[in-house]
Amino acid sequence: MNGNGPTAGEAVIKRAFRRSLVGIVLAVVLIGLFWVVTRERPRSPELTEAELEGPVAVEQPATAEVPPEVRFADITRSAGIDFVHVNGAYGERLMPETMGSGGAFLDYDNDGDQDLFLVNSRYWAGHEGEDQPLQGLYQNDGQGRFREVTAEAGLDLQLFGMGVAVADYDGDGRDDLFLTTLGRNLLLHNEGGRFRDVTAAAGVAGADDMWSASAAFLDYDKDGDLDLFVVNYVKWSPRIDLEIDFRLTGLGRAYGAPLHFVGTNSYLYRNQGDGRFTDVSALACIEVDDPVSGHAVGKGLGVAPVDYDRDGWVDLIVANDTVRNFLFHNQGDGTFEEIGAFEGIAYDRNGKATGGMGIDAAYFREDGDLGVAIGNFANEMSSLFATAGGRPPFADEAVLEGLGPASRLALTFGVLFLDYDLDGRLDLLQANGHLEHEINKVQPSQHYAQPPQLFWNCGETCRSRFLLVEDPGDLARPLVGRGAAYADIDGDGDLDLLITQNGRRPALFRNDRDTGHHWLRVKLVGRGGNRNAIGAWIELEAEGSTHRRQVMPARGYLSQVELPVTFGLGATSRVDALRITWPDGTRQELVPAGVDRLLVIEHPAGDEL
């Protein structure tokens, strides 16, 4: 006997175990092959009404609380927005025609108000229209009226655009643009109101054949500058799409489901601090491959950068379409670990992967529990994951909180937490719209254009927290909704809304709130390479309540909200304390001198590095 090795008997046992294991594997393989050979070949799918797994509607709470009468007015044309999204559709029903695109609020000219950028797509080669679709930049006059300045800003670009992310990535005090596309992405450097393409020098173009969706700037390694995460969708080409030849009975060729396409891995770019980025996707362990097929698993559309476990390092939650959602836990050493299933956010309450589109994360209950909302496909409820007791794992509480049944029929893309009535509680907006123009012919409950849904946060006194607002004014109009964003475009303290449409004009809604509620808007000015203070946390304490918000403008679907953070105060006219945790860990506390104003706060260390 060798004191360092197994005995002869142990060796025999191990060999017998290996033979048994091999036999089991072979048996499973043979059974699988038999099933593949003998199963009935699939026919063109029939689209039928889905059976409900729960009630269509929930009983109204036994309370006198009802959503406030807040109306939204469609001011798109009167505000000067004449942009029209072109999706390139001409009859072949190619999948990218259905997905875009996004928009962003930003202050590109540093005049203190929120301007608007809109992403456009283009015609397919050989099917060009008379007009040449371009991107759209609209300058705000401070009163909510806009002037189109695309060409003079150097943004009259033709590309099959998808999403947009905004940040001052080089710390020069000006907001830059990153555009995701069907193909090579673009980084556009703001050089004083005019943008210059620096993609090649920065090294963030990505592959020619990649289809990118949402993107976000964040400081994942806490080195003081902004890195870039880019969500990629499926492996696509016109040839692959046409070969799949997806059809629906009653409609013929239809837009293919993502189930028929191979997944992709996303990009993570580390900012080197000199205007250049390094692709660290593999080194950072954000590439997730199927161990059997070797193909990438992810089919990402939305991303929420958030420190979900409060360890001081920003994590990444990715909404995937028809495969499990990802949660990339930041290990603090430059790497991530994908633990979505372990933390309860990979699947819905039934243990199924959903058609995840947009995503947002916030402390919507003000109780220390993080919530993550994900918009899903038609006949799937929206997901509302929440922690318990301030700690993960998550549980899907969409039904419990009143969101689930009301959202079941909608096909939801953009989702946003926001306090639209300024009562101090975060409400929820959903941008809805189907893929198929004629879906109503085969599924009577579905329509191509669908009304957005605004859910009022009723608070702890209600049986169901989220109540659907039945009459939000023009916001009730059916849209082919995709991206969503918010900003105070007219300086009155409340949040106005943008919803982009696929193949149509965007819709800009003015918030005509008349609740009398107080508010405080906070804009942080960071230092060094993160002048936007992206990733900072702000806690506001007023009358015994604590409200927690993150400076993270990348939210929803393909879009970005404004950088200032808005706190609704309800009837409260005084703030007891404002506590800021800056991205570098510096803590600051102050007492605002008043409310109903914009408070600009600079990092206590100034511009020193």
C-alpha positions, 0 to 999 in steps of 0.5 A: 500500500502506498501511504499517499495513494488509494488502496487497490480496493479503492481503485476498483471501486472508483473504476466501477463508479466511473463505468456506472456513471458512463453507462448512465450518461450513455443511457440519457444520450440514447433516450435523448436521441430517440426523442429527437428522432421520434418527436413530431416536427414543429409546425408554424406556431399558433398564437393563442390567448394565454391561460392565466395563472392567477386572477386577471385583476386584484381586489381594490384595497379597503382604503380611501386612498386613491391616486391623486389627479395628476394629468400629463399633457402631450406637448411633443409638437408644441415643444418643437420635437419633430423627430420621427423614428425610422425602423427600416421595415419594408416587408421581410420582418427582420427582427431589429425593426421591432426593438428600437430605439431609445432617448436621453436627457442631458445638459450638453451645452452646460446651461443648466437645463435638460436637453434631449437626444433621440436615437434613430435607425435607418433603412436597409440597403436597397430599400432606402426611403426618400429621406435620410433618417438622422439622430436627433438633438434638441436644445432646451430653452429652459422653459420646455421648448426645444430647438433642433440642433443636430447638424450644428452639434455634429450629430447628423449621423446615419446608423442603425441605432439602438440605445444611448448612454451619457456621461462625462467620461474624461472629466472635462466637465462636458457630457459625452454620448455613447451610442449602441447600434446594430454593428459598431458602436460610437463614442462621441466626445463633447467638445464644447457643444459639438461632438467628435467621433473618438470611437477608434481611439477609445477602443469601444466600437465592439464587433462589426456583427454585434447587436448592442442594446443598453449601455451604462457608465459606472465606476466598477473598480473604484479608481475614480473614473467611469468605465463602460458596460454594454449589453449585447442581444442575440447573434443576428444577421439577415441571413440567419433571420430569413433562414429561421423563417419564423411564422405565425398561423394567420399572419404568415412570416412574423418577427422571430422570437429570441428563442431561435437565436444564439445568445451573446456576451456583453462588453465591459470596458475599463477606463484607462484614464487617458481617453482610452478603454480596455476590453476586460470582459473575459478578465472580469468574468462577465462572459457566461457560456453554456457548458454543453453547447459552448454558446453564450447564454445572455440575450441582454436588453437592459442593465441596472448598475446597483450595489444590491448587497451594500458592500460598497461595490457596484454590481450589474443586473442584466434583464435577458430576453427568454433566458435567465436574468444575470446578477454579476456580483462585484468581487472588489478585485476587478472580477464579477461572479454571476449569481442571479439564480442563487440570489433569486432574480434569474427567474420569475415567481414560477421559476421560468425565464421571462422575455425581459426588456427594460429594468430599473432598481430602487428602494421603492418601499423606503424600508431598506429593501431594494426593488428591481422591476423588469418589463416582460413580454405580453401575457407575462406579468412584469417582474418586481423582485425585492429583498427582505429585511434589507438583505438578499436574496430576492423574491418576485413580489409583483402579485403581492405588491399589485403590479402583476395582474394589471401588467399581464397583458401588456408587452412592456419595454421601458420601466422606471421608478419615479415620484411623479406626484412628489408625495415622497414615494416612488411610483412606477412607469411602464412603456408598452407596445407590441412587435406585430402590427396585426397581432389583434387578428390572432390574439384579440386581447393584444394590440400593436399600440398599447397605453403606457401604465402609470402605477401610483405607490399607495404606501404601507396603508394599502393592501396592494402598494401599486395602484394603476392610474386610470386617468393620467391625461394624454399618457393614457393614449396607446403608443408603440412604446419602447424607451422611457426617460424622465427630466424636469424640462421646465424647471417647475420641480416635477418630472416630465416624461419621454416615451420613444416609439418604434417607427413613429414620433416620440411622445413628450409629456408635461407633468401638470401636477397640482398637488401642492407637494414640496420637493428638493432636487439635488445635483452632485458635482464629483471630482476627477474622472467622475464629475457626474458623481455616478454611483453616489447615494443620497439619503434624505431624512424628513419627519422621521422618514428616510428616502434613498436614491442613487445617482445612476442615470442609465435606467429602463430600456435603451435610454437615460434619465437626467442626472439631478435626483428629485425627492418628493416631500409631500406636505413636508416643508423642511429637510432634517438631513441630507447624507451623501456617500460619494463614489470614492466612499467620502461621506458628507452630511448637511441640512438644506436651507430650504425646499422647492429648489435645485441644490448643487453640491460639490465634492468636499475635496473639490477637484483634488485627486 
